[in-house]
């Protein structure tokens, strides 16, 4: 128990240190200032620009920025799709895996393209080492970077005045991959390897176990994928068991490292925002709201799991701490992690759109699972995915400023930019789309005969399973609740659609808002301006997010996790 | 309804013309108005009208839908089901009607005012000069440029400028101010308004606006709200409300499949009830009433805003340009103190100053007499046999010759020369005193009795009482005040310091003023100003909020986006406050509307599903008696809260000048937290009442 608490505290301290350091560094990168490592990265960057014909100083309007982003993503998807379809004929296939069937290839391509990493397959027996390394891992880097480019454009829109351009997408993408993701991923990979994570290109070793059974030990470049999987809030594990697999996360230390990695960039970006706004308090207010919501989620899940399942207790099954069991709700959890660390990990991964898990969500307590679901419903803003978390929170900030700004008697403004009908229209689109796809598809799935067959647990728990799947896909989280066989035509198609909507149908309005705000003049702040760099504003942000989301999903939460908790019917 | 008095301007001085700040005889609630509003509320049910308000339009469709299902299923349902359904249907219709009623009441006051203005606009006969003849022309057929002769007692047939003569005009029909005003040809007080009455004598007016487009016509349209368009901010808020409505439609529509899955299919009536409770009906119902009432509050303060956009902009103003004269100071210099020279008694100086000023009919002269009487115990002397020496441009002195004494007062140089001519000399102390007064922004007048200089009268601009406090409030609200004056920088600085303005523009020309507005706007500020002269017109047009004085020229009135009928420039401050109050009211009621939903969920969701999941009773934290009573209570609360908030919407949320932080904290507490708590209490109370009445 004490060890668990120490681990939680160490994580918070690590984040406290990394947030300002990484945040300041990223601000330098985004603003094209002198930064550490210029001598190493500068020449590489210039080489990339020369090879790709990019002129980094040519800034783009929001429309060009968006078109570049969409074009890049479309090409990425096609490449990834083709690679899976042809993997049997491509190199680095020591286990002679066949090519991936078309529907699954499509689903996986969309899933990795959108930083979701919903996996309708088990990595070790479906994807070749080449597909994992050259296909999936590459997407893990660039999809995380694409998310960041959008928020960089939005931050530029908010902080520039009377500017019609928002930067160059290609240059931003290059710099983010090269200077932020690469170095951090390399360091993390080395630590993982040192701790015993697998990193080789071997074929599967067949061995005979002590009981005389035969067992396959798969090889593969696992550590390198693990690092970017967490860092880029991707979540697509090399193995089906994800971060619960000892080859992915061999020790308590790596578990902590993985947990820190997935939170590091999303939190640091809030700091970067303050830096770019030339007002650290603006960043701190965002950070406060993100951190507050994150802690509330984690601090609910951990004790709920540690306390165990009420209905199991009623059935006279002991959930007490013993020398062999960490106690609490241990179903679907690893003994070496226990309920608290497992709860922290899964709460972190659902708060960040990562979706990697070290325990089975399906087996969480009703309310514990409900909180994990709610983490995603918040729209992945606590602190959310790389880039997408901050832009989601900034949209909430614009909404909060609009309502609160009226309450102080001024046309609402954020960082001196007036929030008017044009921006509100885009904000409303942003806010409407995700609930629309989640609720529509979930509603159809629970009444349609064919899709009902995919539910393993009819009743409230089944409703949670389906809601979870669509919430996870639409918010680009990618974690699965399990208990739902998602590899059917209906789920493959609708979940794929949800992933696309949750990614690109939101990015375009965000870029449009960035463009619209960038063109505006900045209104100087005065005593009559709503201050947005205060704890009160953090509270307002968190409050509005919780109330708006809570009201939207209250009925389905009531009929799923809440009823399950109250009734004890699964 | 007049609690807008918290916005009262500093008491207007008595002697200033046209600043009586008389409130328009505001038509408060009376039975005819309520009757008219009730009828309008029903007429407004027309879908064409409802479509402009998406939130209430959804409620209306919901009401129609539930009515249909009520009638269809009436025969096949149990009596308790029918009572419940009937209750929901009735209260849904009430919700729509209450919203329409709110709007109708807000419009009602304007309509009543428009009616009384229309009487003024009655057809009159104009006497138009055509060559040497005077022709009678109906006022409705006047043309631009016609020259009309108006004799005492006649109504002026149309808007125009006086080209000949000077007259007293009774403008009470428009301004509500009974004291007549003086209008004369040439200068900045030449404009007259159609429908006002000439008292004396004859004048000739050149018509400047077409019949049907006169000031009175526009005023009628404005107070009536006929030309009302949604303001930019209202549009943005409408988008948000429509968005919330759509989100909740997703929630409710998807709830039916979830209910079917859970084995508790819901009736359309219950689903519509839930939807109406969730969508932001409170703010949706009151939004247009808030806007109309905001305009109306201005009208009540005798300010006509040409558009709602201008009222909203007033709330955003961050720089106020205020003319010194008439706004910050009374507009003329007044005697402040007598400074005697060494070995001169102050009473002797006071008496001499008084005597020297008897010939001086200027306000400055009168103020010297007043000061001598009030503060130095002098009585008006008998000056028979004396000879009054009036002020001339050559001598720059005025005074009195009596009993062989020559008493003079005037500019320091002139008096010193006059004294020296008589063989006297200026005391050494004179120069420092004169200089000190000048430096402090005052005007020194030297008083001499023959060759002897007695002392100095210190004249200064008197800052209106209470104005400094207003500027402190403005600063709290984040508004910068800039004083505009033609004075030299020294004088201007002194007045600026005394009044507490943030900045000043001295020796200002109209071009300087324009440049200042443009510079402020380039820096992102919204600028408000007042003006009355023709040369103010470009600046009035450039400013975001330009308030023209009704006494000013036609050009100024055309250029500004508001007209102050009282011609009281200090009112600019009130206008800003009314603009802010309008936005605050919208924001607060939006917050209230959203936080209300939490309690409604806790009333309705357990009621819907407690049948299949009895354990959900735990969520019935209000312990509402039955599912039917719970749902009906939420619907009734939702409708009644609209009525309860109509007075607040019309009056506006109480406004206090304070910084954004404290305003936000206060309003979040009242309307955010209040909006969260009140429905829990309200729904519980309604549940107790309807349960007692037998709803099961």
Interface residues (C-beta under 8 A of the other chain):
Chain A: X399 X402 X403 X404 X405 X406 X407 X408 X409 X410 X411 X416 X419 X420 X421 X423 X424 X425 X427 X428 X431 X432 X435 X436 X439 X440 X442 X443 X444 X446 X447 X460 X463 X521 X522 X523 X524 X526 X527 X528 X529 X530 X531 X534 X536 X540 X547 X548 X550 X551 X552 X553 X554 X555 X556 X558 X559 X562 X563 X566 X567
Chain B: X232 X233 X235 X236 X237 X239 X240 X242 X243 X246 X247 X248 X250 X251 X253 X254 X255 X256 X257 X258 X259 X260 X261 X262 X278 X312 X315 X316 X318 X475 X476 X477 X478 X479 X480 X523 X524 X525 X579 X580 X581 X583 X584 X586 X587 X588 X590 X591 X594 X595 X597 X598 X601 X605 X609 X613 X615 X616 X618 X619 X655 X659 X660 X661 X663 X664 X665 X667 X668 X671
